[in-house]
Amino acid sequence: MGADGHTDADGPTGAGGAAGSGGATGDTGGTGAGADGNDSDNGNDNRNGNDNRNGNGNGNGTGRAWAELLRVSALFSVPGDLLAGATAAGHRPNHRTALATCASLCLYEAGMALNDWADRDIDAVERPDRPIPSGRIAPAAALTAAGGLTVAGLALAAAASRPALLTATALAATVWAYDLDLKNTPAGPAAMACARTLDLLQGAVATAPPGTTRPRRPVVADRTDTPYSFGAARSARAALPSALLLGAHTLAVTTVSRREAQGSSSALPLAGLAAVAAVAGGVAGTARGGWRRSRSRGEMRGGSQGRSESRSRIRGESRSESGGRSRPAAYRPAAYRPAAGRPAAGRPAVDRTAGGQPAAGQPAAGHPSVVRPAAPAPSPVTAALLAGYGATAARPLLHAVLNPSPYFLQRAVGGGIRAMIPLQAALTARAGAPRTAAALLALIPAARRLSRKVSPT
């Protein structure tokens, strides 16, 4: 979570600390500590020996000073984590999603305040215009704000559900550990990526119906093809691929940001460029499902078992390889439904236009074989969002590869931060919620306007 401007990589579009990471430096559209480009003292030089910046020298801080400390322009990156997690788990966002989002916002801001408190001595040398070293906010006030926001975040998570509280507790622990101890260690980028991953999973487990651990079987078949909800544990498993992709992006940007003040060799931004390509490929090519074993159950079993399966199919059920019943496809969460053109588990692919014989390249009935179905192509909306993500993150990294100076590394980190919202939107669209993805994109102009007034780093 930290926001020291040197080792953090989750600013305007990132909540690298899940609900928060303070952001890396980088050129993110702001103008530095003064945000408006004026680091004087509201026009008062006040040469009588009193610092008294912004007209308030008692350390309580003004609204502008607190906005700089908390980096409010970076808040727009937080909702995308929760919405991407909810949709990846096959849920529609609800009031529990809203509560979990508010919890993440509080934890995000707690990390911002704690980061500046922990780095107050470093900032006194490197960034003397920050609110704490400039005297506009007292260190004790910043630490109190961090503690209060953490408590508020956990209370909001508890109001959402018990699994949400457990996830938020892990997130808060990661945020505090990062700011107080891990930030300047080799484990810092991994801690930031872990926090981002937890933030997305928070949306999945909070949106799931509370108190459910297994899917509820519908009493009457529903022809709307709408999946019924399932519990927090399976929601987390369904959202884990999306969370890992978001964490991988955060890891790459945070790693680059650790050298943005000193410069590096071309290998570092080149590795970041490869990570961006891998994340984009993962979003585009992740199939809903994985390796499956194809069997013809009726051929391999006796007649009585075959008749039993026929009765199960009449009722809309099927059996898995272990013999247990699985849910009808219409009621499976989106992450577990067979892709179009792919056989369900337990059946070989059959070309219906060829007299009911197995399709070319598929195993014959009764002969088990491991096959890997082709991944469905991303929708046009997802492809467009991925193009925006790639362009935002990859172009400054390419410039840094050609010239890995501090200036270009900072711009590369800023590009990685700004690319976070398009990546969240792409993950949301991939899960089948293009309108939610469009709503996330609408946050980008607001984030840019506010970043011109209050720097997100």
C-alpha positions as CSV (number, residue, x, y, z in Angstrom):
1,M,0.0,0.0,0.0
2,G,2.5,2.7,0.4
3,A,2.5,5.9,-1.4
4,D,6.0,7.0,-1.0
5,G,6.3,7.7,-4.7
6,H,9.3,5.4,-5.0
7,T,8.4,1.8,-4.3
8,D,4.7,1.8,-4.8
9,A,3.0,1.1,-8.1
10,D,-0.6,1.5,-7.7
11,G,-1.6,5.1,-7.8
12,P,-4.4,6.6,-9.9
13,T,-5.6,3.3,-11.2
14,G,-4.3,0.9,-8.7
15,A,-5.2,-0.3,-5.3
16,G,-2.1,-2.3,-5.2
17,G,-2.6,-2.7,-1.6
18,A,-5.9,-4.2,-2.5
19,A,-7.9,-1.6,-1.2
20,G,-4.8,0.3,-1.6
21,S,-1.5,1.0,-2.8
22,G,-0.3,4.5,-2.7
23,G,1.0,4.6,-6.2
24,A,4.3,5.0,-7.8
25,T,5.7,8.2,-8.9
26,G,5.6,8.4,-12.6
27,D,3.9,11.0,-14.8
28,T,0.3,10.5,-14.0
29,G,-1.2,13.8,-14.9
30,G,-0.7,15.5,-11.6
31,T,1.8,18.2,-10.9
32,G,3.4,17.0,-7.8
33,A,2.9,17.8,-4.2
34,G,1.3,21.1,-4.9
35,A,-0.9,19.5,-7.5
36,D,-1.7,23.0,-8.9
37,G,1.9,23.7,-9.6
38,N,2.1,26.3,-6.8
39,D,4.1,25.1,-3.9
40,S,4.3,28.4,-2.2
41,D,2.2,29.1,0.8
42,N,-1.1,30.4,-0.7
43,G,0.8,33.4,-1.9
44,N,2.1,34.3,1.6
45,D,5.9,34.0,2.0
46,N,5.5,34.7,5.7
47,R,9.1,35.5,6.3
48,N,8.6,36.1,10.1
49,G,10.0,32.7,10.9
50,N,6.7,30.8,11.0
51,D,6.3,28.1,8.4
52,N,2.5,28.2,8.7
53,R,1.8,26.8,5.2
54,N,-1.6,27.1,3.8
55,G,-2.3,29.4,6.7
56,N,-2.4,26.6,9.2
57,G,0.7,25.8,11.1
58,N,-0.8,23.8,14.0
59,G,-0.5,20.5,12.3
60,N,-4.2,19.8,12.1
61,G,-4.2,20.2,8.3
62,T,-6.6,21.8,5.9
63,G,-8.9,20.0,3.4
64,R,-6.3,20.5,0.7
65,A,-3.5,19.0,2.9
66,W,-5.6,15.9,3.7
67,A,-6.5,15.5,0.1
68,E,-2.8,15.4,-0.8
69,L,-2.0,13.0,2.1
70,L,-4.8,10.6,1.2
71,R,-4.3,11.0,-2.6
72,V,-8.0,11.2,-3.3
73,S,-7.5,11.2,-7.0
74,A,-6.4,7.6,-6.8
75,L,-9.7,6.4,-5.3
76,F,-11.2,5.8,-8.7
77,S,-9.1,2.7,-9.1
78,V,-10.7,0.9,-6.2
79,P,-14.3,0.1,-7.5
80,G,-13.0,-1.8,-10.5
81,D,-11.4,-4.4,-8.3
82,L,-14.6,-5.3,-6.5
83,L,-16.8,-5.2,-9.7
84,A,-14.3,-7.4,-11.6
85,G,-14.3,-9.9,-8.7
86,A,-18.1,-10.0,-8.5
87,T,-18.6,-10.6,-12.2
88,A,-15.8,-13.1,-12.5
89,A,-17.5,-15.2,-9.9
90,G,-20.8,-15.1,-11.9
91,H,-22.6,-12.7,-9.6
92,R,-24.4,-9.5,-10.2
93,P,-23.2,-6.6,-8.0
94,N,-25.5,-6.0,-5.1
95,H,-25.6,-4.1,-1.8
96,R,-22.9,-6.3,-0.3
97,T,-20.7,-5.4,-3.2
98,A,-21.3,-1.7,-2.3
99,L,-20.4,-2.3,1.3
100,A,-17.2,-4.2,0.3
101,T,-16.3,-1.4,-2.0
102,C,-16.6,1.2,0.8
103,A,-14.5,-1.1,3.0
104,S,-11.8,-1.2,0.3
105,L,-11.9,2.5,-0.1
106,C,-11.3,3.0,3.7
107,L,-8.4,0.5,3.7
108,Y,-7.0,2.2,0.6
109,E,-6.9,5.5,2.3
110,A,-5.6,4.0,5.5
111,G,-2.6,2.7,3.6
112,M,-2.1,6.2,2.1
113,A,-2.0,7.9,5.5
114,L,0.1,5.1,7.0
115,N,2.6,5.3,4.2
116,D,3.3,9.0,4.7
117,W,3.6,8.5,8.4
118,A,6.1,5.7,7.9
119,D,8.1,7.7,5.3
120,R,8.0,11.0,7.1
121,D,11.8,11.1,7.7
122,I,12.6,10.1,4.1
123,D,10.1,12.6,2.7
124,A,11.7,15.3,4.8
125,V,14.8,14.9,2.6
126,E,13.3,13.8,-0.7
127,R,9.8,15.3,-0.7
128,P,9.7,18.2,1.8
129,D,6.5,19.6,0.4
130,R,4.5,16.5,1.4
131,P,1.9,17.3,4.1
132,I,3.7,15.8,7.1
133,P,7.3,17.1,6.6
134,S,5.9,20.5,5.6
135,G,4.1,20.7,8.9
136,R,0.6,21.0,7.5
137,I,-0.4,17.7,9.1
138,A,1.0,16.3,12.3
139,P,2.4,12.7,12.3
140,A,0.1,11.7,15.1
141,A,-2.9,12.9,13.2
142,A,-1.9,10.9,10.1
143,L,-1.3,7.7,12.2
144,T,-4.7,8.2,14.0
145,A,-6.4,8.6,10.6
146,A,-4.8,5.3,9.4
147,G,-6.0,3.4,12.4
148,G,-9.5,4.9,12.2
149,L,-9.9,4.2,8.5
150,T,-8.7,0.6,9.1
151,V,-11.3,0.1,11.8
152,A,-14.0,1.6,9.6
153,G,-13.0,-0.6,6.7
154,L,-13.2,-3.8,8.7
155,A,-16.6,-2.7,10.2
156,L,-18.0,-2.2,6.7
157,A,-16.7,-5.5,5.5
158,A,-18.3,-7.2,8.5
159,A,-21.6,-5.6,7.5
160,A,-21.3,-7.2,4.1
161,S,-20.6,-10.8,5.2
162,R,-18.3,-12.9,7.3
163,P,-16.2,-14.1,4.3
164,A,-15.8,-10.4,3.4
165,L,-14.6,-9.6,6.9
166,L,-12.0,-12.4,6.7
167,T,-10.7,-11.2,3.3
168,A,-10.6,-7.6,4.5
169,T,-8.7,-8.6,7.6
170,A,-6.1,-10.3,5.5
171,L,-6.0,-7.3,3.2
172,A,-5.5,-4.9,6.1
173,A,-2.7,-7.0,7.5
174,T,-1.0,-7.0,4.1
175,V,-1.3,-3.2,3.9
176,W,0.1,-2.5,7.3
177,A,2.9,-5.1,6.8
178,Y,3.8,-3.5,3.5
179,D,3.9,0.1,4.8
180,L,5.7,-0.6,8.0
181,D,8.2,-3.3,7.0
182,L,8.1,-4.9,3.6
183,K,8.1,-1.9,1.3
184,N,11.9,-1.6,1.0
185,T,12.6,-5.3,1.0
186,P,12.7,-7.8,-1.9
187,A,9.3,-9.0,-0.8
188,G,7.7,-5.5,-1.4
189,P,6.4,-6.1,-4.9
190,A,5.0,-9.5,-4.0
191,A,3.2,-8.0,-1.0
192,M,1.7,-5.3,-3.3
193,A,0.6,-7.9,-5.8
194,C,-0.9,-10.0,-2.9
195,A,-2.9,-7.0,-1.7
196,R,-4.3,-6.3,-5.2
197,T,-5.3,-9.9,-5.6
198,L,-7.1,-9.9,-2.2
199,D,-9.0,-6.8,-3.2
200,L,-10.4,-8.4,-6.3
201,L,-11.3,-11.6,-4.3
202,Q,-13.0,-9.3,-1.8
203,G,-15.6,-8.4,-4.5
204,A,-16.2,-12.1,-5.2
205,V,-16.7,-13.3,-1.7
206,A,-18.7,-10.3,-0.5
207,T,-21.2,-10.5,-3.4
208,A,-21.9,-14.2,-2.8
209,P,-25.0,-15.0,-0.8
210,P,-24.0,-15.2,2.9
211,G,-24.2,-18.5,4.7
212,T,-24.0,-20.7,1.6
213,T,-21.1,-23.1,1.0
214,R,-22.7,-25.3,-1.8
215,P,-24.9,-24.5,-4.7
216,R,-28.6,-24.6,-4.1
217,R,-30.4,-27.0,-6.5
218,P,-33.4,-25.2,-8.1
219,V,-36.8,-26.7,-7.3
220,V,-38.2,-26.1,-10.8
221,A,-36.1,-25.9,-14.0
222,D,-35.8,-22.3,-15.2
223,R,-35.6,-21.7,-18.9
224,T,-34.0,-18.2,-18.4
225,D,-30.5,-19.8,-18.5
226,T,-29.6,-17.7,-15.4
227,P,-27.1,-19.5,-13.1
228,Y,-28.0,-19.7,-9.5
229,S,-25.7,-18.4,-6.9
230,F,-23.1,-20.3,-5.0
231,G,-21.0,-19.7,-1.8
232,A,-18.0,-17.6,-1.0
233,A,-15.4,-20.3,-1.3
234,R,-16.4,-21.3,-4.8
235,S,-16.8,-17.6,-5.7
236,A,-13.2,-17.0,-4.7
237,R,-12.0,-20.0,-6.8
238,A,-14.0,-18.7,-9.8
239,A,-12.5,-15.2,-9.5
240,L,-9.0,-16.4,-8.7
241,P,-7.7,-16.4,-12.4
242,S,-8.8,-12.7,-12.8
243,A,-7.3,-11.8,-9.4
244,L,-3.9,-13.4,-10.4
245,L,-3.8,-11.5,-13.7
246,L,-4.4,-8.2,-11.9
247,G,-1.8,-9.2,-9.3
248,A,0.7,-10.0,-12.0
249,H,0.2,-6.5,-13.6
250,T,0.7,-4.9,-10.2
251,L,3.8,-7.0,-9.5
252,A,5.4,-5.8,-12.8
253,V,4.6,-2.1,-12.3
254,T,5.8,-2.2,-8.7
255,T,9.1,-3.9,-9.7
256,V,9.8,-1.2,-12.3
257,S,8.9,1.6,-9.9
258,R,11.6,0.5,-7.5
259,R,14.3,1.9,-9.9
260,E,12.4,4.9,-11.2
261,A,14.5,7.3,-9.1
262,Q,17.9,5.9,-10.1
263,G,17.4,4.5,-13.6
264,S,18.2,1.0,-14.6
265,S,19.2,-1.2,-17.6
266,S,16.9,-1.9,-20.5
267,A,16.2,-5.4,-19.0
268,L,13.9,-4.1,-16.4
269,P,11.4,-2.3,-18.6
270,L,11.7,-5.1,-21.1
271,A,10.6,-7.6,-18.4
272,G,7.7,-5.2,-17.6
273,L,6.8,-5.2,-21.3
274,A,6.8,-9.0,-21.4
275,A,4.6,-9.1,-18.3
276,V,2.0,-6.7,-19.9
277,A,1.9,-8.9,-23.0
278,A,1.4,-12.0,-20.8
279,V,-1.4,-10.4,-18.8
280,A,-3.2,-9.3,-22.0
281,G,-2.8,-12.8,-23.5
282,G,-4.1,-14.3,-20.3
283,V,-7.2,-12.1,-20.3
284,A,-7.8,-12.9,-24.0
285,G,-7.0,-16.6,-24.0
286,T,-8.2,-17.9,-20.7
287,A,-10.9,-20.5,-21.5
288,R,-13.8,-21.1,-19.1
289,G,-12.7,-24.5,-18.0
290,G,-9.5,-26.4,-18.3
291,W,-8.3,-29.9,-19.1
292,R,-11.1,-32.4,-19.1
293,R,-11.3,-36.1,-19.5
294,S,-13.7,-37.2,-22.1
295,R,-15.5,-40.5,-21.6
296,S,-18.6,-42.1,-22.9
297,R,-20.3,-43.2,-19.7
298,G,-23.0,-45.3,-21.3
299,E,-20.4,-47.3,-23.3
300,M,-18.2,-47.9,-20.4
301,R,-20.8,-48.9,-17.9
302,G,-23.4,-51.7,-17.7
303,G,-26.8,-51.4,-19.1
304,S,-28.4,-50.6,-15.7
305,Q,-26.1,-47.7,-15.2
306,G,-26.7,-46.5,-18.7
307,R,-30.4,-46.5,-18.1
308,S,-29.8,-44.6,-14.8
309,E,-27.9,-42.0,-16.7
310,S,-30.7,-41.7,-19.3
311,R,-33.2,-41.0,-16.5
312,S,-30.7,-38.4,-15.1
313,R,-30.6,-36.7,-18.5
314,I,-34.3,-36.5,-18.6
315,R,-34.3,-34.7,-15.3
316,G,-31.6,-32.3,-16.7
317,E,-28.7,-33.7,-14.7
318,S,-25.5,-35.4,-15.6
319,R,-22.8,-37.3,-13.8
320,S,-19.2,-36.4,-13.3
321,E,-16.3,-38.9,-13.7
322,S,-16.4,-39.6,-10.0
323,G,-20.1,-40.7,-10.3
324,G,-21.5,-37.6,-8.5
325,R,-24.3,-35.5,-10.0
326,S,-23.4,-32.3,-11.5
327,R,-25.7,-29.3,-12.1
328,P,-27.5,-28.7,-15.4
329,A,-25.5,-26.3,-17.6
330,A,-28.2,-23.7,-17.4
331,Y,-27.6,-23.4,-13.6
332,R,-23.9,-23.4,-13.6
333,P,-22.1,-20.2,-12.8
334,A,-20.6,-18.5,-15.9
335,A,-17.1,-19.6,-15.0
336,Y,-18.0,-23.2,-15.0
337,R,-20.3,-23.5,-18.0
338,P,-18.9,-25.5,-21.0
339,A,-17.9,-23.1,-23.8
340,A,-20.0,-23.2,-27.0
341,G,-19.0,-26.1,-29.1
342,R,-17.2,-27.9,-26.3
343,P,-18.6,-31.2,-24.9
344,A,-19.7,-31.3,-21.2
345,A,-17.5,-33.3,-18.9
346,G,-18.1,-37.0,-19.2
347,R,-19.0,-37.0,-23.0
348,P,-16.9,-37.2,-26.1
349,A,-17.2,-34.6,-28.8
350,V,-19.7,-35.8,-31.4
351,D,-20.1,-34.4,-34.9
352,R,-23.9,-34.4,-35.2
353,T,-23.7,-33.9,-39.0
354,A,-21.7,-37.0,-39.5
355,G,-24.2,-39.7,-38.4
356,G,-23.5,-39.2,-34.7
357,Q,-19.9,-40.4,-34.9
358,P,-17.1,-38.9,-32.8
359,A,-15.6,-35.8,-34.5
360,A,-12.2,-35.9,-36.2
361,G,-9.4,-35.7,-33.7
362,Q,-11.6,-36.8,-30.8
363,P,-11.4,-40.1,-28.9
364,A,-13.7,-42.9,-29.8
365,A,-16.5,-43.8,-27.3
366,G,-15.2,-45.8,-24.4
367,H,-11.6,-44.7,-24.8
368,P,-10.7,-42.0,-22.3
369,S,-8.4,-39.4,-23.4
370,V,-7.2,-36.0,-22.2
371,V,-8.2,-33.2,-24.6
372,R,-7.8,-29.5,-24.4
373,P,-10.7,-27.5,-25.9
374,A,-9.9,-24.4,-27.8
375,A,-10.3,-21.2,-25.9
376,P,-13.2,-19.1,-27.0
377,A,-12.2,-15.9,-28.8
378,P,-12.6,-12.7,-26.7
379,S,-15.7,-10.6,-27.5
380,P,-15.2,-7.4,-29.5
381,V,-15.7,-5.4,-26.3
382,T,-13.0,-7.3,-24.4
383,A,-10.6,-7.1,-27.4
384,A,-11.1,-3.3,-27.6
385,L,-10.5,-2.9,-23.9
386,L,-7.4,-5.1,-24.1
387,A,-6.1,-2.9,-26.9
388,G,-6.6,0.1,-24.7
389,Y,-4.8,-1.6,-21.8
390,G,-1.9,-2.6,-24.0
391,A,-1.5,0.8,-25.6
392,T,-1.6,2.6,-22.2
393,A,0.9,0.3,-20.5
394,A,3.2,-0.8,-23.3
395,R,4.0,2.4,-25.1
396,P,5.9,4.1,-22.2
397,L,7.6,0.8,-21.3
398,L,8.9,0.6,-24.9
399,H,10.3,4.1,-24.6
400,A,11.9,3.1,-21.3
401,V,13.5,0.1,-23.0
402,L,15.1,2.5,-25.5
403,N,16.2,4.9,-22.8
404,P,15.9,3.5,-19.2
405,S,16.6,6.9,-17.6
406,P,14.6,8.0,-14.4
407,Y,12.3,10.2,-16.5
408,F,11.2,7.4,-18.9
409,L,11.0,4.9,-16.1
410,Q,8.7,7.2,-14.2
411,R,6.5,7.6,-17.3
412,A,6.4,3.8,-17.7
413,V,5.2,3.5,-14.1
414,G,2.6,6.1,-14.7
415,G,1.4,4.3,-17.8
416,G,1.1,1.1,-15.8
417,I,-0.9,2.8,-13.2
418,R,-3.3,4.4,-15.7
419,A,-3.7,1.0,-17.4
420,M,-5.2,-0.5,-14.3
421,I,-8.8,0.7,-15.0
422,P,-8.8,-0.6,-18.6
423,L,-7.5,-3.9,-17.3
424,Q,-10.3,-4.1,-14.7
425,A,-12.8,-3.3,-17.4
426,A,-11.5,-6.0,-19.7
427,L,-11.7,-8.6,-16.9
428,T,-15.3,-7.5,-16.3
429,A,-16.3,-7.6,-19.9
430,R,-14.7,-11.1,-20.3
431,A,-16.9,-12.3,-17.5
432,G,-20.0,-11.3,-19.5
433,A,-20.7,-7.8,-18.0
434,P,-19.9,-5.3,-20.8
435,R,-22.2,-2.6,-19.3
436,T,-20.4,-2.8,-16.0
437,A,-17.1,-2.5,-17.9
438,A,-18.4,0.6,-19.7
439,A,-19.3,2.1,-16.3
440,L,-15.7,1.5,-15.1
441,L,-14.3,3.3,-18.2
442,A,-16.4,6.3,-17.3
443,L,-14.2,6.7,-14.2
444,I,-11.1,7.5,-16.2
445,P,-12.0,11.1,-17.2
446,A,-12.9,12.0,-13.6
447,A,-9.7,10.4,-12.3
448,R,-7.6,12.5,-14.8
449,R,-9.4,15.7,-14.0
450,L,-8.9,15.3,-10.2
451,S,-5.2,14.2,-10.7
452,R,-4.5,17.6,-12.2
453,K,-5.5,19.1,-8.9
454,V,-4.3,16.5,-6.4
455,S,-1.3,14.3,-7.3
456,P,-2.0,10.6,-7.0
457,T,1.6,10.0,-6.1
